[in-house]
Amino acid sequence: MKKWISLAAIAGISTAVLAGCGSSANDNASPSSSASSSAGASTAPADKPAGKATELIFWGDWSGEGQKQFETMIDAFNKSQDRIKVKYVAQQDLITKFLTAATSGGSPDVLLWDRWRTPLYAPKNVLHPIDELLAKDSISKDDFYGEAIKELSYKDQLYGLPLTVDARALFYNKKLLADAGVANPPTNWQELEEAAIKTTKWDGNKLQVAGFSLGDAGLFNMYLQQAGGTMLTDDGKTNFNNEKGKAVLDFWGRLLNQDKVYKIGFEQGLGESTDAFATGKLAMTYNGPWMLTTYKKYGKDLDFGVVPPPAGPNGDKGSVMGGFGLVIPEGSKHQDEAWEFIKWWTANKDNALLWAKTSLNIPGFKPALDDAFFKDDPFWQPFLDTLEIAKIRPGHPGYSVLEGDALIPNVQLFQQGKQSAEDTLKKAQQQGDKLLQDNAVAE
C-alpha cells in the first residue's frame, strides 16, 4: 500500500514534533532497558577490521519529508554505536531497480518494502528470510500486529519486520453533520446512507457539498468485508461475483444514482490543491491516519472526528490493513549488520516510539502504543480500534495483479454508469481468475 500522506502539510509540524522530543531524542534511540537486549546491536563480526564501520545502503522510495524522517532514524542509529553506518538512498521506480540490482550484484542492504508485494516476490528468491535471526535474538512475533507479520510471510517463512501499519477509518465533519440534524456519526451502512443524504447539498445540477466520498474504487475489498465476504476462496479463486459482492455495488449504486450523495470526479474537479473534506465540501470520507496532521492544521476551521468503519447490513465489520516493512535483500553483502539496524528500529519500544513521533505513523511494534503519545490523543484510538479488525489483502502471488488489472477497472466503469453491477462482477471474475491462474506460481 502506498504512503498516502500530504508531506507538504506536515513539513511545518514535523519540526515541532522533533523539538518536542528535545534532548531525549537520542536517549529514546538507545535500546530500552525494559526491552530485550537483542534489540540493541550485537558484537562486531570476528573478521571485521577493528575500528572500521560497515556501511549499509538503505533503499526506499520516500523522498522529501519522508526522506527526512528516515534520516532522523538513521542518524539516531549511527550515533548509538560505531560499528555500522547506514546511508539512505531514495529511488524512483524502486521495485524495477531492485530486481535489476538483485541480478547484477548491486543489491542494497536494507529495503523499504510495501508488504503486500511479499507473496509475489518472495518466491523469486530476492528476499532473505529472517526466522533464524528472530529466534536467535528471542524477538517475539506476538509483539507485532499479526496481520502485518502474515503479510511479510510466504510459505511459513518471514521476510521482514513491520515498520508501519495503517487502515481506513471514517472521517466526519462535525459541523456539517450537526447542521443537518445528524446527532451521532454512523455505525452501520443504513446510518451512513441517512447521514450522507442529509448532508448533501445541490444547487440545481451543481454538487456543492457531497455527503460521502465514493471516489476510490480500491476500497471494494473493505466494503466486501463489511458485507460478510472475502476477495478469494480458500483454493485461490475470486469470491466476489455473488450476493455479497452485489450488495456492495447495490449500496454504491444507490448512493450514487438514487440518493445522489456524490458525483464521480467531484473531488478532482475542485482542483489539485483543494482537499474537499478540509474545505467543507465533503461531509464524510474514508481515509487513513496519515491525514490526521493535515486536517488538524486547520484548527477551528475544521471540526472533525474519526470513527471505525460502519458495519455492513448484517453487522460485519471490516477494513484493510496496509503499511510497510523493512526487509533484507538476498543479495546484501552485510546481512547480519542489516538485521541489527532493522531490529533496532522496529523491535525496540523506544526506537519505534521515536519513529512514531518523527513520522506520525503507527509503528508495527505494539508495545510502543502504550505510550502517552498515543494514549492521550483521542484521534489515534479509532485507528487502533480499526486495526484490531482490519485484514490484509490475500496472500496469493497474483492478487495485486487481479486487483489492479481486473477488479478496479471494472468497478470504475460501474461507478461511471457505464456497466451494470452484474456485468462488473462477472467480467472482474473472469479476468481475475485468469490473472490468478497465470500468476499462481511466481518465477
C-alpha positions as CSV (number, residue, x, y, z in Angstrom):
1,M,0.0,0.0,0.0
2,K,1.3,3.4,-0.9
3,K,2.2,6.0,1.7
4,W,-0.7,8.3,1.1
5,I,0.3,11.4,3.1
6,S,0.3,15.1,2.5
7,L,4.0,15.6,3.0
8,A,3.9,19.3,2.4
9,A,1.2,19.7,5.0
10,I,3.3,18.0,7.7
11,A,6.5,19.7,6.9
12,G,6.0,22.5,9.4
13,I,4.7,20.2,12.1
14,S,7.5,17.6,11.9
15,T,10.0,20.2,13.3
16,A,7.7,20.8,16.2
17,V,7.3,17.1,16.9
18,L,11.1,16.6,16.9
19,A,11.6,19.6,19.1
20,G,9.1,18.1,21.5
21,C,11.4,15.1,21.8
22,G,14.1,17.6,22.9
23,S,17.4,16.3,24.1
24,S,15.8,12.9,24.9
25,A,15.7,12.1,21.2
26,N,19.0,10.3,21.2
27,D,18.1,8.7,24.6
28,N,15.0,7.3,23.0
29,A,17.0,6.0,20.2
30,S,19.1,3.8,22.6
31,P,18.0,0.3,23.3
32,S,15.5,0.3,26.2
33,S,16.5,-1.3,29.4
34,S,13.0,-2.8,29.6
35,A,13.2,-4.2,26.1
36,S,15.0,-7.4,25.1
37,S,18.8,-6.7,24.9
38,S,18.6,-8.4,21.5
39,A,17.1,-5.2,20.1
40,G,20.5,-3.5,20.5
41,A,23.5,-4.0,18.3
42,S,25.5,-7.3,18.7
43,T,29.2,-7.6,18.9
44,A,31.2,-7.0,15.7
45,P,31.9,-10.0,13.4
46,A,35.3,-11.6,14.2
47,D,36.6,-11.0,10.6
48,K,35.7,-7.3,10.6
49,P,38.7,-5.0,10.9
50,A,38.7,-3.1,14.2
51,G,37.7,0.5,14.1
52,K,36.2,0.3,10.5
53,A,32.5,0.8,10.4
54,T,30.4,-1.4,7.9
55,E,28.4,0.8,5.6
56,L,24.9,-0.2,4.9
57,I,22.9,1.1,1.9
58,F,19.2,1.5,2.6
59,W,16.9,1.9,-0.4
60,G,13.3,3.3,-0.3
61,D,11.0,5.4,-2.5
62,W,10.2,8.1,0.1
63,S,11.6,11.5,-0.7
64,G,11.0,15.0,0.6
65,E,9.7,15.0,4.1
66,G,9.6,11.2,4.2
67,Q,13.3,11.1,3.4
68,K,14.0,13.5,6.3
69,Q,12.0,11.2,8.6
70,F,14.2,8.2,7.6
71,E,17.3,10.2,8.0
72,T,16.3,11.2,11.6
73,M,16.1,7.5,12.5
74,I,19.4,6.7,10.6
75,D,21.2,9.5,12.4
76,A,20.0,8.2,15.8
77,F,21.1,4.6,14.9
78,N,24.5,5.8,13.6
79,K,25.1,7.7,16.8
80,S,24.0,4.8,19.0
81,Q,27.1,2.7,18.0
82,D,30.2,3.0,15.9
83,R,30.4,-0.3,14.1
84,I,27.7,0.2,11.4
85,K,26.9,3.3,9.4
86,V,23.7,3.5,7.4
87,K,23.1,5.6,4.3
88,Y,19.7,6.2,2.8
89,V,19.3,6.4,-1.0
90,A,15.9,7.4,-2.4
91,Q,14.9,5.5,-5.5
92,Q,12.3,6.2,-8.1
93,D,10.7,3.0,-9.6
94,L,12.1,1.2,-6.6
95,I,11.0,-2.4,-7.5
96,T,12.3,-2.3,-11.0
97,K,15.7,-1.0,-9.8
98,F,15.8,-3.5,-7.0
99,L,15.1,-6.5,-9.3
100,T,17.7,-5.3,-11.7
101,A,20.2,-4.9,-8.8
102,A,19.3,-8.3,-7.5
103,T,20.5,-10.0,-10.7
104,S,23.5,-7.7,-11.2
105,G,25.2,-7.9,-7.8
106,G,24.3,-4.3,-6.8
107,S,21.6,-5.0,-4.1
108,P,21.1,-2.6,-1.2
109,D,21.5,-4.0,2.3
110,V,18.1,-2.9,3.6
111,L,14.9,-2.2,1.6
112,L,11.7,-0.4,2.4
113,W,9.0,-2.9,1.5
114,D,5.4,-2.4,0.6
115,R,4.3,-5.6,2.5
116,W,1.6,-6.8,0.1
117,R,4.3,-7.4,-2.5
118,T,5.7,-10.3,-0.4
119,P,3.9,-13.2,-2.0
120,L,4.7,-12.0,-5.5
121,Y,8.5,-11.5,-4.9
122,A,9.4,-13.9,-2.1
123,P,9.3,-16.9,-4.5
124,K,11.8,-15.1,-6.7
125,N,14.5,-15.6,-4.0
126,V,15.3,-11.9,-3.9
127,L,14.4,-11.5,-0.2
128,H,16.3,-13.0,2.8
129,P,14.2,-15.0,5.4
130,I,14.7,-13.8,8.9
131,D,13.2,-16.6,11.0
132,E,16.6,-17.8,12.3
133,L,17.6,-14.3,13.2
134,L,14.4,-13.7,15.0
135,A,14.8,-16.9,17.0
136,K,18.5,-16.1,17.8
137,D,17.6,-12.8,19.3
138,S,14.4,-14.1,21.1
139,I,12.2,-11.5,19.4
140,S,8.6,-12.5,19.6
141,K,6.2,-12.2,16.6
142,D,3.5,-11.6,19.1
143,D,4.8,-8.1,19.8
144,F,3.8,-7.1,16.2
145,Y,0.5,-6.9,14.5
146,G,-0.3,-10.4,13.5
147,E,-1.8,-9.4,10.1
148,A,1.3,-7.4,9.3
149,I,3.6,-10.4,10.2
150,K,1.4,-12.6,7.9
151,E,1.7,-10.1,5.1
152,L,5.5,-10.3,5.3
153,S,5.4,-14.1,5.2
154,Y,5.3,-16.6,2.4
155,K,5.1,-20.4,2.9
156,D,5.8,-20.2,6.6
157,Q,8.9,-18.1,6.2
158,L,9.1,-14.5,7.5
159,Y,10.9,-11.9,5.3
160,G,11.0,-8.7,7.3
161,L,9.5,-6.8,10.3
162,P,6.6,-4.3,10.1
163,L,7.6,-0.6,10.1
164,T,4.2,0.9,9.8
165,V,0.6,-0.2,10.0
166,D,-2.5,1.6,8.7
167,A,-6.2,1.1,7.9
168,R,-9.0,3.3,6.7
169,A,-11.5,4.8,9.2
170,L,-14.4,7.2,8.7
171,F,-13.6,10.9,9.0
172,Y,-16.6,13.1,9.5
173,N,-17.2,16.9,9.6
174,K,-18.9,17.6,13.0
175,K,-20.4,20.9,11.9
176,L,-21.9,19.6,8.7
177,L,-23.5,16.6,10.4
178,A,-24.8,18.8,13.3
179,D,-26.3,21.4,10.9
180,A,-28.1,18.6,9.0
181,G,-29.5,17.2,12.2
182,V,-27.3,14.2,12.5
183,A,-26.6,13.7,16.2
184,N,-24.0,10.9,16.0
185,P,-21.6,9.6,13.4
186,P,-22.8,6.5,11.6
187,T,-22.2,3.0,12.9
188,N,-23.7,1.0,10.0
189,W,-24.4,1.3,6.3
190,Q,-28.0,2.4,6.9
191,E,-26.9,5.2,9.2
192,L,-24.2,6.1,6.8
193,E,-26.6,6.4,3.9
194,E,-29.1,8.5,6.0
195,A,-26.3,10.9,7.2
196,A,-25.0,11.2,3.6
197,I,-28.4,12.1,2.3
198,K,-28.9,14.8,4.9
199,T,-25.6,16.4,4.5
200,T,-25.5,16.6,0.7
201,K,-26.2,19.9,-0.9
202,W,-27.0,20.5,-4.6
203,D,-27.5,23.8,-6.4
204,G,-29.5,22.7,-9.4
205,N,-27.2,20.4,-11.3
206,K,-24.1,21.5,-9.4
207,L,-23.0,19.5,-6.3
208,Q,-21.9,21.9,-3.6
209,V,-21.4,19.6,-0.7
210,A,-21.1,15.8,-1.0
211,G,-22.4,13.8,1.8
212,F,-19.9,10.9,1.4
213,S,-17.0,10.2,-0.9
214,L,-17.3,7.3,-3.3
215,G,-14.3,8.2,-5.4
216,D,-12.0,5.3,-4.5
217,A,-12.8,2.0,-6.3
218,G,-9.9,0.4,-4.5
219,L,-12.0,0.3,-1.3
220,F,-14.2,-2.5,-2.7
221,N,-12.3,-5.1,-0.6
222,M,-13.1,-3.2,2.6
223,Y,-16.8,-2.9,1.8
224,L,-16.9,-6.6,0.8
225,Q,-15.6,-7.5,4.3
226,Q,-18.4,-5.3,5.7
227,A,-20.8,-7.3,3.6
228,G,-19.5,-10.5,5.1
229,G,-17.5,-11.6,2.1
230,T,-13.9,-12.3,1.1
231,M,-12.0,-11.5,-2.0
232,L,-10.7,-15.0,-2.7
233,T,-11.8,-18.6,-1.9
234,D,-9.6,-20.9,0.1
235,D,-8.4,-22.5,-3.1
236,G,-7.3,-19.2,-4.6
237,K,-10.2,-18.1,-6.9
238,T,-12.2,-14.9,-6.9
239,N,-15.1,-14.8,-4.5
240,F,-16.9,-11.6,-5.1
241,N,-19.3,-12.5,-8.0
242,N,-22.0,-13.4,-5.6
243,E,-24.7,-11.8,-3.4
244,K,-22.1,-10.2,-1.1
245,G,-20.3,-8.6,-3.9
246,K,-23.6,-7.4,-5.4
247,A,-24.6,-6.0,-2.0
248,V,-21.5,-3.7,-2.2
249,L,-22.3,-2.5,-5.7
250,D,-26.0,-2.1,-5.0
251,F,-25.1,0.1,-2.0
252,W,-22.7,2.2,-4.0
253,G,-25.2,2.4,-6.9
254,R,-28.0,3.6,-4.6
255,L,-25.7,6.3,-3.0
256,L,-24.6,7.5,-6.4
257,N,-27.7,7.3,-8.6
258,Q,-30.7,7.4,-6.3
259,D,-29.5,9.3,-3.2
260,K,-27.0,11.3,-5.3
261,V,-24.7,11.9,-2.3
262,Y,-21.6,12.0,-4.5
263,K,-20.6,12.6,-8.1
264,I,-17.7,10.8,-9.6
265,G,-14.9,13.3,-10.3
266,F,-16.3,15.8,-7.8
267,E,-13.2,16.0,-5.7
268,Q,-10.8,16.2,-8.7
269,G,-13.0,18.9,-10.1
270,L,-12.2,21.2,-7.1
271,G,-8.6,21.5,-8.2
272,E,-5.4,19.6,-7.4
273,S,-4.5,21.6,-4.3
274,T,-8.0,21.5,-2.8
275,D,-9.0,18.9,-0.3
276,A,-12.8,18.5,-0.3
277,F,-13.0,17.4,3.3
278,A,-10.7,20.1,4.7
279,T,-12.6,22.8,2.9
280,G,-16.1,21.7,4.0
281,K,-17.1,20.4,0.6
282,L,-17.3,16.8,1.8
283,A,-19.1,15.6,5.0
284,M,-17.7,12.1,5.3
285,T,-14.8,10.2,3.8
286,Y,-12.7,7.1,4.4
287,N,-9.0,7.9,5.0
288,G,-6.0,6.8,7.0
289,P,-4.0,8.1,9.9
290,W,-1.6,9.8,7.5
291,M,-4.3,12.5,7.1
292,L,-4.6,13.5,10.8
293,T,-1.8,16.1,10.7
294,T,-3.2,17.7,7.5
295,Y,-6.7,18.0,9.0
296,K,-5.5,19.1,12.4
297,K,-3.7,22.0,11.0
298,Y,-7.0,23.6,10.0
299,G,-7.8,24.0,13.7
300,K,-11.2,25.6,14.5
301,D,-12.0,25.9,10.8
302,L,-12.3,22.1,10.5
303,D,-14.0,20.4,13.5
304,F,-13.8,16.8,12.6
305,G,-14.0,13.4,14.2
306,V,-12.9,9.9,13.3
307,V,-14.8,6.6,14.0
308,P,-14.1,3.0,12.9
309,P,-15.7,1.9,9.6
310,P,-19.5,1.4,9.9
311,A,-20.7,-2.2,9.9
312,G,-22.4,-3.8,6.9
313,P,-26.1,-4.9,6.7
314,N,-25.6,-8.0,8.9
315,G,-23.2,-6.3,11.4
316,D,-20.0,-7.4,9.8
317,K,-17.0,-5.1,10.3
318,G,-14.0,-4.7,8.0
319,S,-11.1,-2.6,6.9
320,V,-7.9,-3.4,5.0
321,M,-4.6,-3.2,6.8
322,G,-1.7,-1.8,4.8
323,G,1.7,-0.5,5.6
324,F,5.4,-1.0,5.1
325,G,8.2,-3.3,6.4
326,L,11.9,-3.4,6.3
327,V,13.5,-6.4,4.5
328,I,17.0,-7.7,3.8
329,P,17.7,-8.4,0.1
330,E,19.2,-11.8,-0.5
331,G,22.0,-10.0,-2.4
332,S,23.0,-7.9,0.6
333,K,26.7,-8.4,1.4
334,H,26.1,-7.4,5.1
335,Q,23.0,-9.3,6.1
336,D,24.0,-9.5,9.8
337,E,24.5,-5.8,10.1
338,A,21.3,-5.1,8.2
339,W,19.5,-7.2,10.7
340,E,21.0,-5.2,13.6
341,F,19.6,-2.0,12.0
342,I,16.2,-3.4,11.3
343,K,15.6,-4.9,14.7
344,W,17.0,-1.7,16.4
345,W,14.3,0.3,14.5
346,T,11.3,-2.0,14.5
347,A,11.7,-4.3,17.6
348,N,12.5,-1.8,20.3
349,K,9.9,0.2,22.1
350,D,11.8,3.5,22.4
351,N,13.0,3.4,18.9
352,A,9.6,2.5,17.5
353,L,8.2,5.4,19.5
354,L,10.8,7.8,18.2
355,W,9.8,6.7,14.7
356,A,6.1,7.3,15.5
357,K,6.8,10.8,16.8
358,T,9.1,11.6,13.9
359,S,6.8,10.3,11.1
360,L,3.4,10.4,12.7
361,N,2.9,6.8,11.6
362,I,1.6,3.9,13.7
363,P,4.5,1.6,14.2
364,G,4.2,-2.2,13.7
365,F,5.6,-2.8,17.2
366,K,2.6,-2.9,19.6
367,P,4.4,-2.2,22.9
368,A,5.1,1.3,21.6
369,L,1.4,2.0,21.5
370,D,1.2,2.0,25.3
371,D,2.9,5.4,25.4
372,A,1.1,8.6,26.3
373,F,1.8,9.8,22.7
374,F,-1.0,7.5,21.6
375,K,-3.0,7.1,24.8
376,D,-3.5,10.9,25.3
377,D,-4.5,11.8,21.8
378,P,-8.1,10.7,21.1
379,F,-7.6,10.8,17.3
380,W,-5.4,7.8,17.4
381,Q,-7.9,5.5,19.1
382,P,-10.3,5.0,16.2
383,F,-7.4,3.8,14.1
384,L,-6.1,1.5,16.8
385,D,-9.6,0.1,17.2
386,T,-9.9,-0.4,13.4
387,L,-6.5,-2.2,13.2
388,E,-7.9,-4.8,15.6
389,I,-10.4,-5.8,13.0
390,A,-8.5,-5.0,9.8
391,K,-7.4,-7.7,7.5
392,I,-4.6,-7.8,5.0
393,R,-5.1,-8.4,1.3
394,P,-5.0,-12.1,0.3
395,G,-1.5,-13.7,0.1
396,H,-1.9,-15.1,-3.4
397,P,1.0,-14.2,-5.7
398,G,-1.4,-12.9,-8.3
399,Y,-3.7,-10.9,-6.0
400,S,-2.1,-7.5,-6.6
401,V,-2.4,-8.1,-10.4
402,L,-6.0,-9.2,-10.0
403,E,-7.0,-6.1,-8.0
404,G,-5.1,-3.6,-10.3
405,D,-5.9,-5.0,-13.7
406,A,-9.3,-6.8,-13.3
407,L,-11.3,-5.6,-10.4
408,I,-10.6,-1.9,-10.1
409,P,-11.0,-1.0,-13.9
410,N,-14.4,-2.8,-13.9
411,V,-15.6,-1.2,-10.7
412,Q,-14.7,2.2,-12.1
413,L,-16.8,1.5,-15.1
414,F,-19.7,0.7,-12.8
415,Q,-19.2,3.9,-10.8
416,Q,-19.2,5.9,-14.0
417,G,-22.6,4.3,-15.0
418,K,-21.1,2.5,-18.0
419,Q,-21.6,-1.1,-16.7
420,S,-24.2,-2.9,-14.7
421,A,-23.4,-4.5,-11.3
422,E,-23.9,-7.9,-12.8
423,D,-21.6,-7.4,-15.7
424,T,-19.0,-5.7,-13.5
425,L,-18.8,-8.7,-11.1
426,K,-18.9,-11.2,-14.0
427,K,-16.1,-9.6,-16.0
428,A,-13.9,-8.9,-13.0
429,Q,-14.3,-12.6,-12.0
430,Q,-13.5,-13.9,-15.5
431,Q,-10.4,-11.6,-15.9
432,G,-9.4,-12.0,-12.3
433,D,-9.5,-15.8,-12.2
434,K,-7.3,-15.9,-15.3
435,L,-4.8,-13.5,-13.8
436,L,-4.7,-15.5,-10.6
437,Q,-4.1,-18.7,-12.6
438,D,-1.4,-17.0,-14.7
439,N,0.4,-15.8,-11.5
440,A,-0.2,-18.8,-9.3
441,V,3.4,-19.9,-9.4
442,A,5.7,-16.9,-9.3
443,E,9.0,-17.4,-11.1
